[in-house]
């Protein structure tokens, strides 16, 4: 058996792919399931309401009974219509068309392909549309129509990223071109389901086009290794070798093709290969082998309902028995062949297909006219709506402009009112600042007057202290004179009285310094703000703010002047008074801060 990777009949005639037999479109590699298993799978899918998957399973397995297949497809069609499932309905039409195309009922196939194509265009089911166009191309008698359908399908398969069907579409398009060039070969293959082409004027570019599409399909299949495409490759080369008379190679390629058709579960492809191998046996004079193959083909094609191949088998039997001299059998098969041809002509009538084409074209034109009228009415309604919307927009814009103007005027009034209020606030603030400045000046004046008064009192007290101290000194000198004890006693009493008076005077001065309202605030502030201030510190500070000399202060504290200086220094540290600033200045600045 020849390998599918080594088929090259000659450097001048290199072909890679053959047209796929009608209806062989798959989305996955099929399984070689038995009929019962397939039916069970179909029933399971239908119970799950998965019509598309059920139809796909029926499409890719031609081994099922035709009666069962068409029954299920018709039920699926009715179900899809009742459920208004447009996608399932379109795919069911496609599946029914494929069923009838496989059985050479081209009229029914064309009708269903058209319905699938129509629904798919309306609902943008591109994957179904591309398949419908590819399959309908087999039924178009005009070569240009076939080419246009297949080119459109190729473009759609490319966008859908479907390499399997893209390869098949390229095969079909290549076959359309090669059919014209190899008419004799196609006549010998007798593939009854492929409608004859109306030959146009000879176009030399068809050969290059055919091979370019075969090359594309071959490259695509290198990555996907699809059994149907491999089978078609081998069929193509088998036909070519048969055409050249190399029957050994032709039979090898037909056997290889039949093997791949079996993997793809495509019975019709296997029957085709078997018919061609029987024809080779007849040509070679191997009549018993040919008869066995034809008997198998007749039983198989009859069981599957492949009437076109059944007709071909009748014709092959007629030729076989004529060659063997069995004229009675040849006559019987000739009658069967004639009868089958009559039946086939009824279902593949090209006139009927042309009529359907015209009917569907007229229907499309009517639909187009209806659509245009609907669009006209829609456009008229849109114009009215647009005009109304434009008028409404103008009115709305005018109202918005007026509203904006009113808002701007209101904002201007608010700005003016705000400016006026700000001016009033500013005037009030300036008046308040002026009042505060007057109060500050008045307070400073009060402080100044009180300070001066305190200083005057302090000076008077100082003078009194000096006088009393001088008197005390004189009294001491008298007391120390022992000449008069009585006088000394009296003077001593006077001394005690004067000392008591001086002590009370000191307390009075301290009380005076601490009792005024201003000094109360000052000394309260000092006690609160500065930590570690003692009562002696407050007493010392009261003497210092009155500018008392260290000598006088030492007398009040009964300490030396040096100790007073140390106390003054420590007090400066506690209050943070730097050298060069007097305690009186510190006193005035603190009062200004308190009353400022």
C-alpha positions in Angstrom: 0.0 0.0 0.0 1.4 3.3 -1.0 2.3 5.8 1.7 0.2 9.0 1.7 3.4 11.0 2.1 5.0 9.8 -1.2 2.7 10.4 -4.0 4.4 12.0 -7.0 3.4 10.7 -10.5 6.0 12.9 -12.2 7.8 16.2 -11.9 5.8 17.7 -14.7 2.5 16.6 -13.2 2.6 17.1 -9.4 -0.8 17.0 -7.7 -1.5 17.0 -4.0 -5.3 17.0 -3.3 -8.5 15.7 -4.8 -12.0 17.2 -4.5 -13.7 15.9 -1.3 -16.8 13.9 -2.0 -19.9 15.9 -1.5 -21.0 16.4 2.1 -17.8 15.4 3.8 -17.4 18.2 6.2 -16.2 17.5 9.8 -15.2 19.5 12.8 -13.3 16.7 14.6 -11.9 13.3 13.7 -14.7 10.7 13.7 -14.8 7.6 15.9 -15.5 4.2 14.4 -18.5 3.6 16.6 -21.1 0.9 16.0 -24.6 1.9 14.8 -26.0 1.3 18.2 -23.4 3.4 20.0 -23.9 6.2 17.5 -27.7 6.1 18.0 -27.2 6.2 21.8 -24.9 9.2 21.5 -27.4 11.0 19.2 -30.3 10.3 21.7 -28.1 11.6 24.6 -27.4 14.8 22.7 -31.0 15.3 21.8 -32.1 14.7 25.4 -29.6 17.5 26.4 -31.3 19.6 23.7 -28.0 19.9 21.8 -29.4 19.7 18.2 -26.3 21.0 16.5 -24.0 18.4 18.1 -26.5 15.6 17.2 -26.7 16.8 13.6 -22.9 17.0 13.5 -22.6 13.4 14.6 -25.1 12.3 11.9 -23.2 14.3 9.3 -19.8 12.7 9.9 -21.0 9.1 10.1 -22.5 7.8 6.8 -22.7 4.2 8.1 -26.1 4.8 9.8 -29.4 3.7 8.2 -30.6 6.5 5.9 -34.2 6.1 7.2 -33.0 6.7 10.7 -30.9 9.7 9.8 -33.6 11.5 7.8 -36.2 10.8 10.5 -33.9 12.3 13.2 -33.1 15.3 11.0 -36.7 16.0 10.3 -37.5 15.8 14.0 -34.7 18.2 14.8 -35.9 20.6 12.1 -39.4 20.7 13.7 -37.9 21.1 17.2 -35.6 23.9 16.1 -38.6 25.7 14.5 -40.8 25.3 17.5 -38.1 26.6 19.9 -37.2 29.4 17.5 -33.6 28.4 17.6 -32.2 30.0 14.5 -28.7 28.6 14.7 -29.9 25.0 15.2 -32.5 25.5 12.5 -29.9 26.7 10.0 -27.5 23.9 10.8 -30.4 21.3 10.5 -31.2 22.7 7.0 -27.5 22.3 6.2 -27.5 18.7 7.5 -30.6 17.7 5.6 -29.1 19.2 2.4 -26.0 17.2 3.0 -28.1 14.0 3.4 -29.9 14.5 0.1 -26.7 15.5 -1.7 -25.1 12.3 -0.6 -28.1 10.4 -2.1 -28.0 12.5 -5.3 -31.3 14.2 -4.8 -29.8 17.5 -5.9 -33.1 19.4 -5.9 -33.9 18.7 -2.2 -30.2 19.3 -1.4 -30.3 22.7 -3.1 -33.5 23.8 -1.4 -32.1 23.0 2.1 -28.7 24.5 1.4 -30.4 27.7 0.3 -32.5 27.8 3.5 -29.4 27.3 5.6 -27.6 30.0 3.7 -30.5 32.4 4.0 -30.9 32.0 7.7 -27.1 32.2 8.3 -26.8 35.5 6.4 -29.7 37.0 8.3 -28.3 36.0 11.7 -24.6 36.2 10.9 -23.9 32.5 11.5 -20.7 32.6 9.4 -19.5 29.1 10.1 -22.8 27.6 8.8 -23.0 30.1 5.9 -19.5 29.0 4.7 -20.4 25.3 4.9 -23.7 25.9 3.0 -21.9 27.8 0.2 -19.2 25.2 -0.1 -21.8 22.4 -0.4 -24.1 24.3 -2.7 -21.2 24.9 -5.0 -21.5 21.2 -6.1 -24.9 21.9 -7.5 -24.2 25.0 -9.5 -24.0 24.2 -13.2 -22.1 27.5 -14.0 -18.4 27.4 -13.3 -18.2 31.0 -12.4 -20.9 30.6 -9.8 -19.0 27.7 -8.3 -15.8 29.7 -8.2 -17.5 32.7 -6.6 -19.2 30.5 -3.9 -16.0 28.7 -3.0 -13.9 31.9 -2.9 -16.4 33.4 -0.5 -16.4 30.3 1.6 -12.5 30.2 1.6 -12.5 33.8 2.9 -14.9 33.0 5.7 -13.1 29.8 6.7 -9.9 31.8 7.0 -11.5 34.3 9.3 -13.1 31.5 11.4 -9.7 29.8 11.7 -11.1 26.5 10.5 -8.2 24.8 8.8 -10.1 21.5 8.0 -12.9 23.1 6.0 -10.5 25.7 4.6 -8.4 22.9 3.1 -11.6 21.3 1.7 -12.7 24.5 0.2 -9.3 24.9 -1.5 -9.6 21.3 -2.7 -13.1 21.9 -4.1 -12.0 25.1 -5.9 -8.9 23.4 -7.3 -11.2 20.5 -8.5 -13.5 23.0 -10.3 -10.5 24.3 -12.3 -9.1 20.8 -13.0 -12.5 19.4 -14.0 -12.4 21.5 -17.1 -8.9 20.4 -17.9 -9.5 16.6 -17.2 -12.9 16.0 -18.6 -12.1 12.6 -19.9 -10.7 11.5 -16.6 -13.9 12.7 -14.8 -16.1 10.9 -17.2 -14.3 7.7 -16.4 -14.6 8.2 -12.7 -18.4 8.5 -13.2 -19.1 10.4 -10.0 -22.8 10.8 -10.4 -23.4 13.3 -7.6 -21.2 15.9 -9.3 -23.3 17.9 -11.7 -21.9 18.5 -15.1 -20.3 21.9 -15.7 -21.3 24.2 -18.4 -17.9 24.7 -20.0 -16.8 28.3 -20.6 -14.2 29.4 -23.0 -10.8 27.7 -22.3 -8.8 29.6 -19.7 -5.1 28.6 -19.4 -4.9 30.1 -15.9 -7.2 27.3 -14.6 -4.3 24.8 -14.5 -2.2 27.1 -12.4 -5.2 28.0 -10.2 -6.0 24.3 -9.7 -2.4 23.4 -8.6 -2.1 26.5 -6.4 -5.2 25.5 -4.4 -4.0 21.9 -4.2 -0.7 23.2 -2.8 -2.5 25.3 -0.2 -4.7 22.4 0.9 -1.7 20.2 1.1 0.2 22.7 3.4 -2.8 23.0 5.6 -3.2 19.3 6.0 0.5 18.9 6.9 -0.4 20.4 10.3 -3.8 18.8 10.9 -3.4 15.3 9.2 -7.1 15.0 8.5 -8.1 11.5 7.2 -10.7 12.8 4.7 -8.1 15.1 3.1 -5.5 12.3 3.0 -8.1 10.0 1.4 -8.9 12.7 -1.2 -5.1 13.1 -2.0 -4.8 9.4 -2.7 -8.0 9.3 -4.8 -6.7 12.2 -6.9 -3.4 10.4 -7.6 -5.1 7.1 -8.2 -7.4 8.7 -10.8 -4.3 10.3 -12.4 -2.4 7.0 -12.6 -5.5 5.3 -13.9 -5.8 7.9 -16.6 -2.2 7.3 -17.6 -2.7 3.5 -17.6 -0.4 2.8 -14.6 -3.0 0.5 -13.0 -0.7 -1.0 -10.3 0.0 2.4 -8.8 -3.6 3.4 -9.3 -4.9 0.4 -7.4 -2.4 1.1 -4.5 -3.6 4.7 -4.2 -7.2 3.6 -4.3 -6.6 1.1 -1.5 -4.8 3.8 0.6 -7.7 6.2 0.0 -10.2 3.5 1.0 -8.3 3.0 4.2 -8.4 6.7 5.1 -12.1 6.9 4.1 -12.7 4.1 6.6 -10.8 6.1 9.3 -13.1 9.0 8.5 -16.1 6.7 8.7 -17.2 7.8 5.2 -18.8 4.8 3.5 -19.5 6.6 0.2 -15.8 7.3 -0.3 -15.0 3.6 0.3 -17.6 2.5 -2.2 -16.2 4.9 -4.8 -12.7 3.5 -4.4 -14.1 -0.1 -4.6 -15.9 0.8 -7.9 -12.8 2.2 -9.4 -10.7 -0.8 -8.4 -13.4 -3.1 -9.9 -13.1 -1.0 -13.1 -9.4 -1.6 -13.1 -10.0 -5.3 -12.7 -12.3 -5.2 -15.8 -9.7 -3.4 -17.8 -7.0 -5.9 -16.8 -9.4 -8.8 -17.6 -9.7 -9.9 -14.0 -13.4 -10.5 -14.2 -14.1 -12.6 -11.1 -12.3 -10.1 -8.9 -14.3 -7.3 -10.6 -17.6 -9.1 -10.0 -16.9 -9.7 -6.3 -16.1 -6.0 -5.8 -19.1 -4.9 -7.8 -21.4 -7.2 -5.8 -20.1 -5.7 -2.6 -20.6 -2.2 -3.9 -24.1 -2.9 -5.1 -25.2 -4.3 -1.7 -23.4 -1.4 0.2 -24.8 1.4 -2.0 -28.3 -0.1 -2.0 -28.3 -0.3 1.8 -27.0 3.2 2.2 -29.3 4.7 -0.4 -26.4 5.9 -2.7 -28.5 5.7 -5.9 -25.9 7.5 -8.0 -23.2 4.8 -7.2 -25.9 2.1 -7.5 -26.5 3.3 -11.0 -22.7 3.3 -11.7 -22.5 -0.3 -10.4 -25.3 -1.4 -12.8 -23.4 0.1 -15.7 -20.2 -1.6 -14.6 -22.0 -5.0 -14.4 -23.4 -4.4 -17.9 -19.9 -3.8 -19.3 -18.5 -6.8 -17.3 -21.1 -9.3 -18.6 -20.8 -8.0 -22.1 -17.1 -8.8 -22.0 -17.7 -12.2 -20.5 -20.4 -13.1 -23.0 -23.2 -13.3 -20.4 -25.6 -11.2 -22.5 -28.7 -12.0 -20.5 -27.2 -10.7 -17.3 -25.8 -7.8 -19.3 -29.3 -7.0 -20.6 -30.9 -7.2 -17.1 -28.3 -4.8 -15.6 -28.7 -2.5 -18.6 -32.4 -2.3 -17.8 -31.6 -1.6 -14.1 -29.1 1.0 -15.2 -31.7 2.7 -17.5 -34.3 2.7 -14.8 -31.9 4.1 -12.2 -30.8 6.8 -14.7 -34.5 7.8 -15.2 -34.9 8.1 -11.4 -31.7 10.1 -11.0 -32.7 12.5 -13.8 -35.8 13.3 -11.9 -33.9 14.3 -8.8 -30.9 16.0 -10.4 -32.8 18.0 -13.0 -30.7 21.0 -13.9 -33.7 22.8 -15.2 -35.4 22.4 -11.8 -32.2 23.8 -10.2 -32.2 26.7 -12.6 -35.9 27.2 -11.7 -35.0 27.2 -8.0 -32.2 29.6 -8.7 -34.6 32.0 -10.4 -37.2 31.5 -7.7 -34.8 32.1 -4.9 -33.3 35.1 -6.8 -36.8 36.5 -7.2 -37.4 35.9 -3.5 -34.2 37.7 -2.7 -35.2 40.6 -4.9 -38.6 40.8 -3.2 -36.9 40.7 0.1 -34.5 43.3 -1.0 -37.3 45.6 -2.2 -39.2 45.0 1.0 -36.0 45.8 2.9 -35.5 48.9 0.9 -39.1 50.0 1.5 -38.7 49.3 5.2 -35.4 51.3 5.2 -37.2 54.1 3.3 -39.9 54.3 5.9 -37.3 54.0 8.6 -35.2 56.7 7.1 -38.3 59.0 6.8 -39.1 58.3 10.5 -35.5 58.9 11.3 -35.6 62.2 9.5 -38.7 63.3 11.4 -37.0 62.2 14.7 -33.8 63.9 13.8 -35.6 67.1 12.8 -37.6 67.0 16.1 -34.4 66.2 18.0 -32.6 69.1 16.3 -35.5 71.5 17.1 -35.6 70.2 20.6 -31.8 70.7 20.8 -32.1 74.3 19.6 -34.9 75.1 22.1 -32.9 73.4 24.8 -29.7 75.2 23.8 -31.6 78.6 23.9 -33.0 77.8 27.3 -29.6 76.7 28.5 -28.1 79.9 27.3 -30.8 82.0 29.0 -30.4 80.0 32.1 -26.6 80.5 32.0 -27.1 84.2 31.5 -29.4 84.4 34.5 -26.8 82.4 36.5 -24.1 84.7 35.4 -26.1 87.7 36.4 -26.9 86.1 39.8 -23.2 85.3 40.2 -22.3 88.9 39.4 -24.8 90.1 42.0 -23.5 87.6 44.5 -19.9 88.7 43.8 -20.8 92.4 44.3 -22.7 91.6 47.5 -19.7 89.5 48.7 -17.3 92.4 47.8 -19.5 94.8 49.8 -19.7 92.5 52.8 -15.9 92.0 52.6 -15.4 95.8 52.6 -17.7 96.1 55.6 -15.8 93.3 57.4 -12.5 95.0 56.5 -13.8 98.3 57.9 -15.0 96.6 61.0 -11.6 94.8 61.4 -9.8 98.0 60.9 -12.0 99.7 63.5 -11.5 96.8 65.9 -7.7 97.0 65.4 -7.9 100.7 66.1 -9.9 100.0 69.2 -7.4 97.3 70.3 -4.5 99.7 69.7 -6.2 102.4 71.8 -6.8 99.9 74.6 -3.2 98.8 74.3 -2.0 102.4 74.4 -4.3 103.1 77.4 -3.0 100.0 79.2 0.6 101.0 78.5 -0.2 104.4 79.9 -1.7 102.9 83.0 1.2 100.6 83.4 3.6 103.5 83.0 1.7 105.6 85.5 1.5 102.7 88.0 5.2 101.9 87.5 6.2 105.5 88.1 4.0 105.6 91.2 5.5 102.4 92.4 9.0 103.7 91.8 8.2 106.9 93.7 6.9 104.9 96.6 9.9 102.7 96.5 12.2 105.7 96.5 10.4 107.2 99.5 10.6 103.8 101.3 14.3 103.6 100.4 14.9 107.1 101.9 13.0 106.0 105.0 15.0 102.8 105.2 18.2 104.8 104.9 17.1 107.1 107.6 16.1 104.3 109.9 19.3 102.5 109.3 21.3 105.6 110.1 19.4 106.1 113.2 19.9 102.5 114.2 23.6 102.9 113.7 23.7 106.0 115.9 21.6 104.2 118.5 24.0 101.3 118.5 26.9 103.6 119.1 25.1 105.2 122.1 24.2 101.8 123.5 27.7 100.7 123.3 28.7 103.7 125.5 28.5 102.4 129.1 28.2 105.8 130.6 24.5 105.9 131.0 22.7 102.6 131.6 19.2 104.2 131.8 19.7 106.1 128.6 21.0 102.9 127.0 18.0 101.1 128.1 15.7 103.6 126.6 17.6 103.8 123.4 17.6 100.0 123.3 13.8 100.0 123.6 13.8 102.6 120.8 16.0 100.3 118.8 13.7 97.5 119.2 10.8 99.6 118.1 12.6 100.9 115.1 13.7 97.4 114.1 10.1 96.3 114.4 9.1 99.3 112.3 11.7 98.5 109.7 10.5 94.8 109.5 6.9 95.9 109.2 8.0 98.4 106.5 9.7 95.7 104.6 6.6 93.5 104.7 4.6 96.5 103.7 6.8 97.1 100.7 6.7 93.5 99.7 2.9 93.4 100.2 2.6 96.7 98.1 4.7 95.1 95.3 2.5 92.0 95.3 -0.9 93.5 96.0 -1.6 95.7 92.9 -3.7 94.2 90.1 -0.9 94.5 87.6 1.6 92.8 89.9 -0.8 90.1 90.8 -1.1 89.2 87.1 2.6 89.4 86.6 3.6 87.2 89.5 0.8 84.7 88.8 2.1 84.5 85.2 5.7 83.9 86.5 4.6 81.1 88.8 2.6 79.4 86.1 5.0 79.7 83.2 8.4 79.1 84.8 9.1 75.9 86.7 11.2 75.8 89.9 10.2 79.4 91.0 10.1 79.6 94.8 8.5 82.1 97.2 12.0 83.6 97.9 12.4 83.9 94.1 9.1 85.8 93.9 10.2 88.0 96.9 13.6 88.7 95.3 11.9 89.5 91.9 9.6 92.0 93.6 12.6 93.9 95.0 14.5 93.7 91.7 11.6 95.1 89.6 11.7 98.1 92.0 15.4 98.6 91.2 16.5 98.0 94.8 20.2 97.8 95.4 21.9 94.6 96.4 22.9 96.1 99.7 19.3 96.8 100.6 18.1 93.4 99.5 20.8 91.7 101.5 19.5 93.4 104.6 16.0 92.2 104.0 17.2 88.6 103.4 19.9 88.8 106.1 22.5 87.6 103.7 25.6 89.0 102.1 25.6 91.0 98.9 27.6 88.2 97.2 24.7 85.8 98.1 22.3 88.3 96.7 24.2 88.4 93.4 24.2 84.6 93.3 20.4 84.6 93.8 20.1 87.2 91.1 22.1 85.1 88.7 20.1 81.9 89.4 16.9 83.9 89.0 18.0 85.1 85.6 18.7 81.5 84.5 15.3 80.4 85.6 13.5 83.3 83.8 15.8 83.2 80.8 16.8 86.9 81.1 20.0 87.5 79.2 22.8 89.7 80.4 22.2 93.4 79.5 18.5 93.4 80.3 17.4 94.6 83.6 14.7 93.0 85.7 12.6 96.1 85.3 12.7 95.8 81.5 11.7 92.1 81.8 8.9 93.3 84.1 7.6 95.8 81.5 7.9 93.5 78.5 6.0 90.7 80.4 3.2 93.1 81.3 2.9 94.3 77.7 2.6 90.7 76.5 0.0 89.9 79.2 -2.1 93.0 78.4 -1.3 93.3 74.6 
